[in-house]
């Protein structure tokens, strides 16, 4: 019995002090937690800057595609419109609408590609500004893509208008999502260059 008590005293360590091994494990765990506490914000900021740069690149690609599509489609619409509404022949009118459809068909792939590119841009849930700007821009491009999809099958639809978030709102959300002042200035310069 006395031997058992001595063994217990040795296990608990003299003077109520925990064994050294526990101290080392605890100290190591605290160091790891401290390093993670320092590393997580740095890594998160890096990821946020990468996501924003990808978003700005996607917006530039999308704006170029939409601008080109609108320019090309409006040129054929403006060319065809006077004759379209003054000609009496259904066959001639349909031929003109087919020209408009053909134009919509030729510009849609660039808009669809930009839409797919923007959908592939990562936006983590906790990067709310980037996720919101991305969602707004995707809805903007999706509306344009849908408009050209309808117009490529029905040329008369090209004389309607695209129902999408306004370009001003899109720009505002993209700039507001910038993680740093420098990123916002770079994005503004990139968007103004369009």
NORPEVEN-V179531 format. One line per field, one symbol per residue. ss: DSSP state (@ for helix, = for strand, . for the rest). phi: phi as a letter, one per 30 degrees, with the letter a starting at -180 (. if undefined). Layout:
BEGIN
ss->???
phi->???
END
This chain:
BEGIN
ss->.@@@@@@@@@@@.@@@...@@@@@@@@@@@@@@@@@@@@@@@@@@@@@@@@@@@@@@@@@@@@@@@@@@@@@@@@@@@@@@@@@.....@@@@@@@@@@@@@@@@@@@@@@@@@@@@@@........@@@@@@@@@@@@@@@@@@@@@@@@@@.@@@@@.......@@@@@@@@@@....@@@@@@@@@@@@..
phi->.dddddddddddidiiddddeddddddddddddddddddeddddddddddddddddddddddddddddddddddddddddeedeccdcddddddddddddedddddcdedddddddddddddbdedceddddddddddddddddddddddddcbedddddbdcbededdeeedddddedbdddddddddddddd
END
